[in-house]
Amino acid sequence: MVNVQVKAAVKRVGIVGGGQLAWMMATAAKKLDLELLIQTPSQADPAVSIATETVLGSVVDPQATASLANRSDVVTFENEFVDLDALSLLAERGVCFRPSLASLSPLLSKYDQRCFLRDRNLPTPSFSRLSEAFQSGVKIQFPCVLKTCRNGYDGYGTFIVKTQADLDDVLTKVPAIDLLLEDFVPFKRELAVMVARSVSGEVAVYPIVQTHQENAVCRWVKVPIDLPAGLAQQIDAIGRSIVEHLQFVGIVGIEFFQTTDDRVLVNEIAPRTHNSGHYTLDASVTSQFEQQLRAIVGLPLGNPALNCAGAVMVNLLGFESATSDYAEVRSRLAEIPGATVHWYGKSEARVGRKLGHVTVCLDSVSEVEMEAIVQRVEGIWYGEL
């Protein structure tokens, strides 16, 4: 698979959302001679600085999306905060959404995602709606996992529940009907893969990565990883199956658990560019952001292979409430051999907020070296914390 330099018939791409995922499309858009138009609620959002035009409005405001669509050849999404009913009226009037609203529909609710996977015999943890478990008199087994069915991200809306007291506390915050109940999965590692599918049905699968989460927020990603051949083939097949079943146009991030007995279970599907694919900006022939644009504008997909032996990506998460741009710390991070620092330009830091990331490209790969890089980056960023 090669990057074919063909001009797209589509010129103006509308993006619902103006955060860092849209911001990171800028380099690829320039390469592909595309214009990016952004719908976002604030002039301070990262992607405003790179947009040809900005429509100010909530990402779930259909009138703002209609305005965006009127100026765009195709509309895509930076996040899952999508009002399908409102947007379906625009689709009926001819607005081109990629991915389509039909392909997004099974993915926006975590409960619907689980049903989609189960109905296609794809491996997933046991699950139910919490309200249905209560109604059927099922005794809740601890530990378990509760997730808000809609609009959870970066750890918000995910609860590891170990006791009845924990469960009672969650229910003071979220109604049972809005919660997905899942088995707690003892896992060896968390894995992820990015899979793209084009308008013509061409599919590109990126290398499988290992991810590490703390408080349900990604801290780092390593690629490549040692994985039994059978598991690698299964993950590849699952990824292809998901995008084909959905007739998806765009890119998806799929998270997996590698269990202690070496099975894989699908954890979540993100119908967009994803944190586990940020390493591709520096370490891949074609970044996930270029691939997303290629897919939705009708260009051939690019090569998803690594352009180096391996890479480590470390998120720069907020550890305080501040307005600093951390310039001195970022300068020290940039001095690490092979490192590229991506700073999202957010005006305020708060605990857990994704402010940027660092990718370190490697000439050779060893687990010891990768772990040392994680420790070095986090040591510089978090300091004595």
LUMVONU-35997 format. One line per 5 residues: their letters; for each residue y, x, z of N, C-alpha, C. Coordinates in steps of 0.05 Angstrom, whole numbers. Each point is the difference from the previous one (the first is absolute). Layout:
REM LUMVONU-35997
A	Y/X/Z/Y/X/Z/Y/X/Z; ... .
This chain:
REM LUMVONU-35997
MVNVQ	-24/17/0/24/-17/0/25/18/0; 18/-6/-18/24/17/-2/25/-18/0; 22/12/8/25/-14/-2/10/-1/-29; 0/-24/-11/8/-3/-28/29/-8/0; 17/15/-13/28/-5/0/7/-21/-22 .
VKAAV	-5/-25/7/6/-22/-17/22/-16/13; 20/-9/-15/22/-16/12/-10/-28/5; 8/-11/23/-8/-27/7/18/-20/-14; -13/-23/-8/16/-22/-11/17/-12/22; -10/1/25/15/-10/23/19/22/9 .
KRVGI	25/-7/5/20/20/6/10/-3/29; 4/-25/9/13/-6/26/-21/-12/19; -5/14/22/-20/-8/19/13/-10/25; -4/-24/8/10/-11/25/-20/4/22; 10/9/23/-17/5/23/9/-18/23 .
VGGGQ	-17/-17/10/6/-16/24/-5/18/24; 22/10/13/-2/18/22/15/26/-6; 14/10/20/17/23/-5/-5/23/20; -24/2/11/-7/21/19/-8/26/-14; -14/17/15/-7/26/-10/-20/-1/-23 .
LAWMM	-17/-21/-1/-19/-1/-22/14/-4/-27; 21/-17/0/16/-3/-24/16/25/-6; 11/12/21/16/25/-3/-17/22/-13; -25/2/7/-17/22/-10/-9/-5/-29; 8/-22/-12/-6/-5/-29/21/13/-18 .
ATAAK	22/10/12/23/9/-16/-7/22/-20; -13/21/9/-7/22/-18/-17/-9/-23; -20/-16/6/-18/-10/-21/15/-18/-20; 18/-17/11/15/-17/-18/17/16/-20; 12/21/10/16/17/-17/-17/14/-21 .
KLDLE	-24/9/8/-19/13/-19/-8/-20/-22; -4/-25/8/-10/-20/-19/22/-15/-14; 25/8/5/24/-13/-12/1/-29/7; -3/-6/26/1/-28/10/24/-3/18; 10/-24/2/21/-6/19/-12/-17/23 .
LLIQT	7/6/25/-10/-14/23/22/-18/11; -6/-25/4/18/-20/12/-13/-9/26; 16/-1/21/-11/-4/27/10/-26/12; -18/-15/13/8/-23/17/-5/8/29; 21/1/16/-3/10/27/22/-12/17 .
PSQAD	-4/-3/26/21/-14/16/24/17/9; -2/27/-3/21/17/11/8/22/-19; 25/5/-1/10/23/-16/-9/26/11; -9/1/25/-9/25/13/-29/6/-6; -14/-17/-13/-29/5/-5/-3/23/-20 .
PAVSI	-22/16/3/-2/25/-16/2/-3/-30; -12/-21/-12/-2/-2/-29/27/-7/-13; 19/-10/16/26/-7/-11/13/25/-14; -5/23/12/13/24/-11/-11/8/-27; -23/-10/-8/-12/9/-26/-1/-23/-20 .
ATETV	9/-24/8/-2/-24/-17/21/-1/-21; -7/-9/-24/20/-6/-21/17/-24/9; -13/-20/11/14/-23/11/-14/-9/26; 15/-12/18/-12/-10/25/8/-30/3; -20/-16/6/5/-28/7/-4/-2/31 .
LGSVV	22/-6/14/-2/-2/29/-11/-27/8; -21/1/15/-13/-25/9/-27/6/13; -8/-16/18/-26/3/12/-22/2/-21; -21/15/7/-22/2/-19/-16/-25/-4; 4/-20/17/-13/-26/-3/20/-22/-9 .
DPQAT	23/9/-11/20/-19/-10/-5/-4/-30; -11/-24/-7/-7/-4/-29/24/0/-18; 24/-8/10/24/1/-17/7/29/-7; -3/18/20/5/28/-5/-20/11/-20; -25/-8/3/-21/9/-19/5/-11/-28 .
ASLAN	10/-25/-2/7/-11/-26/23/16/-13; 19/9/17/22/16/-11/-11/27/-9; -18/12/16/-13/25/-8/-15/-3/-26; -15/-21/-2/-17/-5/-24/17/-4/-25; 23/-13/3/18/-4/-23/10/26/-11 .
RSDVV	0/21/16/11/26/-10/-23/20/-7; -25/-9/4/-23/19/-2/-20/-10/-21; -15/19/-11/-21/-7/-19/-26/-7/15; -5/12/23/-23/-4/16/7/3/29; -13/-15/18/6/1/29/-25/8/15 .
TFENE	3/19/18/-22/9/16/9/0/30; -18/8/18/5/-3/28/-4/26/15; 17/4/20/-3/24/17/-16/-7/25; -3/-25/7/-14/-8/24/-14/-26/-4; -13/-10/22/-16/-25/-2/16/-24/10 .
FVDLD	25/3/5/16/-23/10/8/-18/-24; -19/-15/-9/3/-15/-25/-4/-29/5; 19/-17/-9/-3/-29/2/-11/-10/-26; -26/-3/-1/-14/-7/-25/10/-27/-11; 3/-20/17/8/-26/-9/27/1/-14 .
ALSLL	19/13/13/27/2/-12/-1/16/-26; -14/22/-1/-1/17/-24/-16/-13/-22; -18/-18/6/-16/-13/-21/18/-16/-18; 22/-11/11/19/-15/-17/13/18/-20; 5/25/8/12/20/-18/-21/8/-21 .
AERGV	-25/4/8/-21/7/-19/-4/-22/-21; 3/-25/8/-3/-22/-19/23/0/-20; 22/12/8/23/2/-19/-1/25/-17; -22/16/3/-4/22/-17/6/28/11; 6/1/26/5/26/13/-27/15/0 .
CFRPS	1/25/-8/-24/17/-1/-3/16/26; -18/-9/17/-6/15/25/-25/17/-5; 2/26/7/-23/18/0/0/16/25; -21/-3/16/-24/-17/-4/8/-29/0; -18/-16/-12/4/-29/-3/-1/-13/28 .
LASLS	12/-24/2/-2/-14/25/-28/-8/6; -16/-6/-20/-28/-8/4/-16/23/12; 6/25/-9/-15/23/11/9/7/28; 25/-6/6/10/5/28/-11/-21/20; -5/-24/-10/-6/-22/18/-22/5/21 .
PLLSK	-23/13/-8/-21/4/19/6/23/20; 22/15/-4/5/24/15/22/-2/21; 17/-20/-2/24/-1/17/-7/-7/29; -20/-16/4/-9/-6/27/-25/18/6; 0/12/23/-23/17/7/-25/-17/2 .
YDQRC	2/-25/9/-23/-18/0/-10/-5/-28; 18/-6/-19/-8/-4/-28/-13/25/-11; 11/23/7/-12/25/-10/-29/2/9; -5/-5/26/-27/2/10/-19/-20/-15; 10/-24/-5/-16/-19/-15/-6/9/-28 .
FLRDR	21/12/-13/-4/10/-27/-22/22/-1; 1/18/20/-20/21/1/-28/-11/6; -1/-18/20/-26/-12/7/-13/-15/-23; 16/-15/-14/-10/-17/-22/-10/17/-23; 8/25/-2/-9/18/-21/-20/21/10 .
NLPTP	-10/-5/24/-21/17/12/10/29/2; 26/3/5/11/27/5/1/4/30; -6/24/10/-4/4/29/26/-2/16; -1/-16/21/24/-5/16/-9/-6/28; 17/5/20/-8/-7/28/-3/-30/3 .
SFSRL	-17/-9/19/-2/-28/6/27/-11/9; 6/-25/-7/26/-10/6/0/-31/1; 21/-11/11/5/-29/0/29/-3/8; 10/-24/-4/26/-7/12/-4/-2/30; 18/9/16/-3/-2/29/-1/-29/9 .
SEAFQ	16/-17/-13/0/-28/8/-27/-13/-6; -13/8/-21/-27/-11/-7/-21/10/20; 3/25/9/-18/10/20/3/-16/26; 24/-6/8/5/-16/24/-12/-28/-3; 4/-13/-23/-9/-27/-5/-30/-2/1 .
SGVKI	-14/21/-10/-29/0/-1/-13/9/25; 17/8/20/-11/8/25/-12/28/1; 7/16/-20/-11/28/-1/12/16/22; -16/15/14/9/18/21/11/25/-13; 25/6/6/13/24/-12/-13/25/12 .
QFPCV	-9/18/-18/-12/25/9/21/22/0; 2/14/22/20/22/2/-15/27/-2; 13/20/-12/26/-1/-13/-1/-15/-27; 22/-10/-9/2/-13/-26/28/7/-11; 5/-8/-25/25/5/-13/12/-27/-8 .
LKTCR	26/-3/6/15/-24/-9/22/10/-19; 4/-15/-22/21/7/-19/14/-25/-8; 27/1/-2/14/-22/-11/-8/-3/-29; -5/-25/-9/-10/-4/-27/21/8/-21; 26/-4/6/21/7/-19/20/19/12 .
NGYDG	12/17/-17/24/15/6/-3/21/22; -24/10/5/-3/23/17/1/26/-16; 13/20/12/1/26/-14/7/21/21; -8/25/-7/6/23/17/-6/-5/30; -23/-13/5/-8/-4/27/10/-26/12 .
YGTFI	20/-12/-12/10/-26/10/-20/-22/-8; -9/-15/20/-18/-22/-5/-29/8/1; -7/24/10/-27/9/4/-4/6/30; -21/-12/11/-4/3/29/-29/7/6; -4/22/14/-27/7/9/-3/-13/28 .
VKTQA	-18/-19/2/-3/-17/23/-25/9/16; 4/9/24/-23/11/16/-8/-18/22; 17/-18/9/-6/-17/22/11/-28/-4; -8/-19/17/11/-27/-2/30/0/6; 9/18/17/28/2/6/16/8/-25 .
DLDDV	-12/19/-15/13/8/-25/2/-23/-20; -21/-16/-2/-1/-23/-17/22/-20/8; 1/-5/26/20/-19/10/28/9/-7; 5/26/2/26/11/-5/7/-3/-30; -19/5/-18/5/-3/-29/8/-29/-5 .
LTKVP	-14/-19/13/4/-28/-6/27/-10/10; 13/15/17/28/-7/8/19/8/-22; -9/16/-19/18/10/-21/-6/-13/-27; -26/-6/-5/-8/-10/-27/-19/-24/5; 4/-23/-14/-19/-22/3/-27/7/-11 .
AIDLL	-21/-11/12/-28/7/-9/-4/-7/-29; 13/-21/-10/-5/-8/-28/10/21/-20; 19/17/9/11/21/-17/-14/27/2; -22/1/15/-14/25/6/-27/1/-13; -6/23/-11/-27/7/-10/-15/15/22 .
LEDFV	-25/-9/5/-17/14/20/-20/16/-15; -2/26/6/-19/18/-13/-17/15/21; -24/7/-8/-16/18/16/14/27/2; -1/12/23/9/27/3/-21/19/-12; 8/17/-19/-18/17/-14/1/28/11 .
PFKRE	-21/10/13/-1/28/7/-3/17/-26; 19/16/-5/0/15/-26/1/30/4; -10/14/-20/1/29/0/27/9/-11; 8/-12/-22/25/7/-13/12/-24/-13; 26/1/-5/14/-20/-17/5/13/-27 .
LAVMV	-6/-15/-21/2/10/-27/18/-19/-16; 10/10/-23/16/-18/-17/-2/11/-29; 5/-19/-18/1/8/-29/20/-18/-14; 14/12/-19/19/-14/-17/-14/-6/-26; 3/-25/-10/-13/-9/-25/21/-14/-16 .
ARSVS	3/8/-25/20/-13/-18/-15/-13/-23; 12/-22/-10/-11/-14/-23/24/-8/-18; -3/4/-26/21/-5/-19/-2/-27/-12; 20/-7/-16/0/-26/-15/-25/-2/-18; -8/22/-12/-23/0/-18/-27/1/14 .
GEVAV	1/3/27/-25/2/15/-10/28/5; 15/20/-7/-7/28/6/2/3/31; -19/15/12/0/4/29/1/30/6; 16/8/19/1/28/9/-4/0/31; -19/17/9/-6/2/28/8/27/10 .
YPIVQ	16/1/21/9/26/12/-22/11/18; 3/26/8/-19/11/19/0/-15/26; -23/-1/13/-2/-13/27/13/18/20; 15/-11/18/14/16/21/-9/-9/28; 3/18/19/-3/-7/28/28/-6/11 .
THQEN	2/-21/16/25/-7/13/-5/0/30; 22/3/15/-1/-1/29/22/-19/9; -7/-20/16/19/-19/10/3/3/31; 24/-4/9/5/-2/29/18/-25/4; -10/-17/17/14/-26/4/3/-15/-26 .
AVCRW	-21/2/-17/-2/-14/-25/21/10/-21; 12/24/5/19/12/-19/-12/26/-10; 1/4/-26/-11/25/-12/16/24/9; -15/20/11/13/25/8/-3/22/-22; -25/2/-11/-4/20/-21/-22/-8/-19 .
VKVPI	0/14/-23/-20/-4/-21/-10/27/-9; -26/3/-5/-11/25/-10/-16/-6/-26; 2/17/-19/-15/-3/-25/-4/28/-13; -24/6/-11/-24/-17/-1/-15/2/26; -21/-16/2/-17/1/24/-29/1/-8 .
DLPAG	-17/11/18/-28/0/-4/-11/-28/7; -15/-11/-18/-11/-27/3/-27/-2/-14; -20/-12/13/-25/-3/-14/3/-13/-27; -14/10/-20/4/-10/-28/-3/-30/-2; -19/-11/15/-5/-29/-1/24/-16/9 .
LAQQI	13/10/22/23/-14/10/24/2/-19; 4/23/-12/21/4/-20/-4/-19/-23; -24/-2/-10/-6/-18/-22/5/-29/8; -8/-7/24/4/-28/10/29/-7/2; 16/18/10/29/-5/3/12/-3/-28 .
DAIGR	-7/17/-19/9/-2/-28/-7/-28/-11; -25/-8/4/-9/-26/-11/14/-23/13; 5/2/26/14/-22/14/29/-2/-10; 13/23/-4/28/-1/-10/1/-12/-27; -18/8/-18/0/-12/-27/-6/-29/0 .
SIVEH	-19/-8/17/-8/-28/2/24/-18/9; 15/10/20/23/-15/10/21/-5/-21; 8/21/-15/21/-4/-19/-10/-16/-24; -25/2/-7/-11/-15/-22/-2/-30/7; -11/-6/24/-2/-28/9/27/-13/-1 .
LQFVG	20/14/9/27/-11/2/15/0/-26; -10/15/-20/15/5/-25/28/11/8; -1/19/18/25/11/12/13/18/-20; 27/-2/-2/16/19/-16/19/14/19; -4/26/3/16/15/19/-19/19/16 .
IVGIE	8/6/24/-16/19/16/-5/-13/28; -24/6/11/-7/-10/26/-8/24/18; 5/-2/26/-10/18/19/-22/-14/16; -24/12/1/-22/-12/14/-8/18/23; 0/-11/25/-7/15/24/-29/-7/8 .
FFQTT	-15/21/9/-28/-3/7/-5/12/28; -20/-11/13/-12/13/23/-26/14/-9; -3/26/6/-26/13/-2/-13/-2/27; -21/-16/2/-12/-6/26/-17/24/10; -7/-2/25/-15/22/12/-28/3/-12 .
DDRVL	-10/-20/-13/-26/2/-14/4/3/-31; 24/9/-7/6/7/-28/-2/-23/-20; 11/-23/9/6/-22/-19/30/-1/-4; 9/-15/-20/28/-5/-3/6/-30/1; 22/-7/14/9/-27/1/29/0/-9 .
VNEIA	7/-20/-16/28/-2/-8/17/-10/24; 21/15/6/17/-9/22/22/-18/-11; 17/11/-18/21/-17/-11/6/8/-29; 12/-18/-15/9/5/-27/30/-5/-1; 14/20/-9/29/-2/-4/6/-2/-29 .
PRTHN	12/-22/-10/4/-4/-29/25/13/-10; 2/26/4/25/15/-7/-5/30/4; 20/16/-5/-2/28/8/-3/1/31; -11/22/9/-10/0/28/4/27/13; 4/0/26/4/25/15/-22/21/-5 .
SGHYT	-24/-9/-3/-22/19/-4/1/13/-27; 18/-9/-18/3/12/-26/25/16/-3; 15/4/21/26/15/-2/-5/29/-8; -23/11/6/-6/28/-8/2/4/-30; -4/-22/-15/-1/2/-29/26/8/-12 .
LDASV	22/-4/14/26/8/-10/1/30/-7; -14/16/15/1/29/-3/-27/12/-8; -22/-14/7/-26/13/-3/-18/-12/-22; 11/-19/-16/-15/-13/-21/13/3/-27; -16/-1/-21/11/1/-27/19/-23/-5 .
TSQFE	-9/-24/9/16/-24/-2/3/-12/28; 24/-4/9/4/-11/27/-7/-30/0; -5/-10/24/-6/-29/2/24/-17/-10; 24/11/3/24/-15/-8/3/-1/-30; -5/22/-13/-1/0/-29/-22/-18/-10 .
QQLRA	-23/1/13/-23/-16/-9/6/-30/2; 14/-8/22/8/-28/3/18/-8/-23; 19/17/-7/18/-7/-22/-14/-1/-26; -17/20/-5/-15/1/-25/-17/-26/-3; -13/-8/21/-17/-24/-1/16/-25/-7 .
IVGLP	23/-4/13/13/-25/-3/17/-2/-25; 7/23/-12/16/-2/-25/-17/3/-25; -26/3/4/-18/1/-23/-5/27/-13; 6/21/15/-6/27/-10/-29/8/8; -12/19/-15/-26/10/9/2/12/28 .
LGNPA	-21/-2/15/1/12/27/-1/30/-1; 10/13/20/1/29/2/-25/11/14; -2/26/0/-23/14/13/4/-1/30; -20/-11/15/3/-1/29/-9/25/15; -9/20/-14/-12/24/12/21/16/16 .
LNCAG	-10/16/19/17/19/14/10/21/-19; 24/10/5/11/23/-15/-1/26/16; -14/-2/23/-3/23/17/-27/-3/14; -8/20/16/-26/-1/12/-2/-23/20; 21/-5/14/0/-22/20/28/-3/12 .
AVMVN	3/-19/18/26/-5/12/-3/-14/26; 21/3/16/3/-14/26/27/-14/-1; 0/-26/7/25/-15/2/3/-9/29; 23/6/12/6/-7/28/25/-18/0; -3/-23/12/23/-18/3/20/10/21 .
LLGFE	25/-3/-5/21/6/20/9/-26/12; -11/-6/24/4/-26/13/22/4/21; 17/-21/3/20/1/20/-11/2/28; 12/16/17/-9/4/27/22/-6/21; 23/-11/-11/22/-6/18/19/-19/-16 .
SATSD	18/-12/14/21/-16/-13/24/19/-5; 7/4/-25/21/20/-6/11/-6/-28; 22/13/-6/12/-1/-27/-1/27/-14; -14/19/11/-2/27/-11/-15/1/-27; 8/18/-17/-16/5/-25/-20/23/3 .
YAEVR	-1/12/24/-19/21/7/-1/22/-21; 24/8/-10/2/20/-21/-13/26/8; 5/9/24/-10/27/9/-31/-1/1; -11/-21/10/-29/-3/2/-12/-1/-28; 13/-16/-18/-10/-2/-27/0/27/-14 .
SRLAE	20/16/6/2/27/-12/-23/17/8; -8/-2/26/-23/16/10/-26/-10/-13; -2/-26/-4/-24/-10/-13/-3/9/-29; 23/2/-13/0/8/-28/-8/30/-4; 2/16/22/-8/28/-1/-30/4/1 .
IPGAT	-15/-21/6/-30/3/0/-9/5/-28; -17/20/-6/-9/6/-27/-13/-24/-12; 9/-7/-25/-12/-23/-14/11/-27/8; 20/-1/18/9/-25/10/23/-12/-16; 0/-27/-3/22/-15/-11/7/-22/20 .
VHWYG	25/-1/8/9/-20/19/13/-23/-15; -9/-25/5/12/-24/-12/13/-15/23; 27/-2/-2/15/-13/21/12/-26/-11; -6/-23/13/6/-26/-12/29/-9/3; 16/15/15/29/-6/2/6/-25/16 .
KSEAR	-17/-7/18/6/-23/17/22/7/20; 17/-20/5/24/5/16/-6/2/30; -23/-11/9/-6/0/29/-29/6/4; -6/16/21/-27/5/8/-7/-18/24; -25/-8/1/-10/-13/24/-30/7/3 .
VGRKL	-10/-4/23/-28/9/6/-19/-13/-20; -16/17/-13/-20/-10/-19/9/-5/-28; 26/1/-5/10/-6/-27/-6/23/-19; -8/-6/-24/-6/21/-20/26/10/-12; 7/25/7/26/11/-9/-4/19/-24 .
GHVTV	-24/10/-3/-5/18/-23/-29/9/2; -7/18/-18/-26/13/2/1/28/-12; -20/16/8/-3/27/-10/-27/3/-14; 0/10/-24/-25/6/-14/-2/31/-2; -23/10/7/-6/29/-3/-23/3/-19 .
CLDSV	6/12/-23/-20/5/-21/-15/26/6; -26/1/-4/-16/22/8/-13/14/-24; -3/27/1/-14/15/-20/-31/0/4; -8/-5/25/-28/-2/7/-2/-21/22; -24/-9/5/-4/-22/19/-20/8/22 .
SEVEM	9/-4/24/-19/1/23/10/-19/21; -18/-12/15/8/-18/21/17/13/21; -6/26/6/15/14/20/29/4/-9; 4/7/-26/27/4/-10/15/-27/0; -13/-21/-9/13/-26/-1/9/-9/28 .
EAIVQ	-17/4/20/7/-8/27/23/17/11; 0/25/-8/21/18/9/27/-9/-11; 0/-9/-25/25/-10/-13/10/-25/14; -18/-19/7/8/-24/14/13/8/27; -13/18/14/11/9/26/27/13/-3 .
RVEGI	3/16/-21/25/14/-4/23/-19/-6; -5/-19/-19/20/-19/-7/8/-17/24; -20/-11/13/6/-18/23/13/16/23; -8/25/3/13/17/21/30/4/-6; 7/4/-25/28/3/-7/15/-26/2 .
WYGEL	-12/-22/-9/13/-25/-1/4/-12/28; -22/-1/15/1/-13/27/8/19/22; 0/26/-6/8/19/20/-16/-1/26; 13/-3/22/-14/0/26/-10/-27/9; 4/-21/-18/-8/-27/8/-30/-2/2 .
